[in-house]
Amino acid sequence: MGLALARTMLADGMDVTIAGRSADRLAAARAELARAGHGKVRTVPADISREQDVANLFAQVARVDHVAVTAADASGVYGRTTGITTAAARAIIDIKLLGAWLVGKHAAGRVTGSITYTSGINAYRPNGSNTIVAAANGALASLACGLALELAPVRVNVISPGWVDTPLWNQIGMDKQAAFTDLAGRLPARRIGTPDDVAQAFVSLTRNEYITATVLHVDGGHRLT
Ligand SMILES: NC(=O)c1ccc[n+]([C@@H]2O[C@H](COP(=O)([O-])OP(=O)(O)OC[C@H]3O[C@@H](n4cnc5c(N)ncnc54)[C@H](OP(=O)(O)O)[C@@H]3O)[C@@H](O)[C@H]2O)c1
């Protein structure tokens, strides 16, 4: 999703900085994005769960228009609660919730337009096999409300995607194709989401200056199934 958003922003002529833990994956993303548009691409290796990394990321810029957070590592956190290690539960909270908070903390004073976090359908439709991820995702709505007050007039929102076909699914350990076919038939949208569906939603939140402290559901109606 982050890559699709970067591609869209570059095609609109914006300069984009992308961050992630792996220098190799960043280099591959940079090579792909170099062909995407007119803006400049910068890559910064950073682990969102490490305060020093997040601080360094923002220390490199005096001003940034918009920040989007899409980081997640779902390894070891899908399954019944009794089978999840406490270390894995802490790790997902460190990435999704504390990482998001660290971004708010270190973007403060530098970001001028908006911050958008990424939650997920499991916060609104937990299914008994993703409880700790659902809790971390759900907490982002409260984080956004608090930061929307603290950082105003910077706007702080959350996008909650439904199921989107991305590499994240390799970490979940489900039969992806069977799950997608089953869900697509039941969704009001009649298909699984694409990274571009979510990228377009991010862009709309950067543009609409009257949306703040809001969760935007980009889930094809998944909450109604
Ligand atoms: N795909 C879905 O169906 C779905 C549904 C609902 C919600 N979501 C949410 O949507 C967001 C985007 O997911 P996606 O599907 O695009 O996942 P993805 O393809 O696996 O991408 C996740 C990105 O996060 C980076 N990352 C992981 N841990 C990180 C860390 N500690 N610090 C910095 N970067 C980190 C990864 O890069 P490195 O590994 O190189 O760091 C990767 O680029 C996530 O928040 C996810 O929970 C996804």
The ligand as an SDF file (V2000), in Angstrom:
LIG
                    3D

 48 52  0  0  0  0  0  0  0  0999 V2000
   -3.2210   -6.2180    3.2080 N   0  0  0  0  0  0  0  0  0  0  0  0
   -4.3550   -6.2530    3.8580 C   0  0  0  0  0  0  0  0  0  0  0  0
   -5.2730   -7.0540    3.5480 O   0  0  0  0  0  0  0  0  0  0  0  0
   -4.5820   -5.3170    5.0190 C   0  0  0  0  0  0  0  0  0  0  0  0
   -5.8690   -5.2880    5.5950 C   0  0  0  0  0  0  0  0  0  0  0  0
   -6.1200   -4.4010    6.6320 C   0  0  0  0  0  0  0  0  0  0  0  0
   -5.1140   -3.5810    7.1030 C   0  0  0  0  0  0  0  0  0  0  0  0
   -3.8690   -3.6470    6.5460 N   0  0  0  0  0  0  0  0  0  0  0  0
   -2.8630   -2.7230    7.0590 C   0  0  0  0  0  0  0  0  0  0  0  0
   -2.4000   -1.9270    5.9790 O   0  0  0  0  0  0  0  0  0  0  0  0
   -1.0540   -1.4970    6.2290 C   0  0  0  0  0  0  0  0  0  0  0  0
   -0.2040   -1.7820    4.9990 C   0  0  0  0  0  0  0  0  0  0  0  0
   -0.1610   -3.1800    4.8330 O   0  0  0  0  0  0  0  0  0  0  0  0
    0.3110   -3.8840    3.4890 P   0  0  0  0  0  0  0  0  0  0  0  0
   -0.7320   -4.8800    3.1720 O   0  0  0  0  0  0  0  0  0  0  0  0
    0.7380   -2.8710    2.4850 O   0  0  0  0  0  0  0  0  0  0  0  0
    1.5840   -4.6840    4.0620 O   0  0  0  0  0  0  0  0  0  0  0  0
    2.9960   -5.0540    3.3830 P   0  0  0  0  0  0  0  0  0  0  0  0
    2.8730   -5.1950    1.9230 O   0  0  0  0  0  0  0  0  0  0  0  0
    3.5100   -6.2190    4.1780 O   0  0  0  0  0  0  0  0  0  0  0  0
    3.8730   -3.7680    3.7020 O   0  0  0  0  0  0  0  0  0  0  0  0
    4.2040   -3.4480    5.0130 C   0  0  0  0  0  0  0  0  0  0  0  0
    5.4160   -2.5400    4.9830 C   0  0  0  0  0  0  0  0  0  0  0  0
    5.7520   -2.2200    6.3400 O   0  0  0  0  0  0  0  0  0  0  0  0
    7.1690   -2.2310    6.4480 C   0  0  0  0  0  0  0  0  0  0  0  0
    7.4760   -2.5120    7.8520 N   0  0  0  0  0  0  0  0  0  0  0  0
    7.1770   -3.6060    8.5620 C   0  0  0  0  0  0  0  0  0  0  0  0
    7.6090   -3.4770    9.8180 N   0  0  0  0  0  0  0  0  0  0  0  0
    8.2020   -2.2530    9.8900 C   0  0  0  0  0  0  0  0  0  0  0  0
    8.8640   -1.5430   10.9300 C   0  0  0  0  0  0  0  0  0  0  0  0
    9.0090   -2.0660   12.1580 N   0  0  0  0  0  0  0  0  0  0  0  0
    9.3560   -0.3150   10.6550 N   0  0  0  0  0  0  0  0  0  0  0  0
    9.2440    0.2150    9.4110 C   0  0  0  0  0  0  0  0  0  0  0  0
    8.6200   -0.4030    8.3990 N   0  0  0  0  0  0  0  0  0  0  0  0
    8.1130   -1.6300    8.6450 C   0  0  0  0  0  0  0  0  0  0  0  0
    7.6250   -3.3420    5.5050 C   0  0  0  0  0  0  0  0  0  0  0  0
    8.9460   -3.1390    5.0300 O   0  0  0  0  0  0  0  0  0  0  0  0
   10.2140   -3.8200    5.7690 P   0  0  0  0  0  0  0  0  0  0  0  0
    9.8140   -5.2250    6.0780 O   0  0  0  0  0  0  0  0  0  0  0  0
   11.3240   -3.6910    4.7830 O   0  0  0  0  0  0  0  0  0  0  0  0
   10.4310   -2.9970    7.0070 O   0  0  0  0  0  0  0  0  0  0  0  0
    6.6410   -3.1810    4.3460 C   0  0  0  0  0  0  0  0  0  0  0  0
    7.1550   -2.2840    3.3960 O   0  0  0  0  0  0  0  0  0  0  0  0
   -0.6120   -2.2350    7.4910 C   0  0  0  0  0  0  0  0  0  0  0  0
   -0.7210   -1.3570    8.5910 O   0  0  0  0  0  0  0  0  0  0  0  0
   -1.6120   -3.3700    7.6190 C   0  0  0  0  0  0  0  0  0  0  0  0
   -1.8040   -3.7560    8.9670 O   0  0  0  0  0  0  0  0  0  0  0  0
   -3.5710   -4.4960    5.5180 C   0  0  0  0  0  0  0  0  0  0  0  0
  1  2  1  0
  2  3  2  0
  2  4  1  0
  4  5  1  0
  4 48  2  0
  5  6  2  0
  6  7  1  0
  7  8  2  0
  8  9  1  0
  8 48  1  0
  9 10  1  0
  9 46  1  0
 10 11  1  0
 11 12  1  0
 11 44  1  0
 12 13  1  0
 13 14  1  0
 14 15  2  0
 14 16  1  0
 14 17  1  0
 17 18  1  0
 18 19  2  0
 18 20  1  0
 18 21  1  0
 21 22  1  0
 22 23  1  0
 23 24  1  0
 23 42  1  0
 24 25  1  0
 25 26  1  0
 25 36  1  0
 26 27  1  0
 26 35  1  0
 27 28  2  0
 28 29  1  0
 29 30  1  0
 29 35  2  0
 30 31  1  0
 30 32  2  0
 32 33  1  0
 33 34  2  0
 34 35  1  0
 36 37  1  0
 36 42  1  0
 37 38  1  0
 38 39  2  0
 38 40  1  0
 38 41  1  0
 42 43  1  0
 44 45  1  0
 44 46  1  0
 46 47  1  0
M  CHG  2   8   1  16  -1
M  END
$$$$
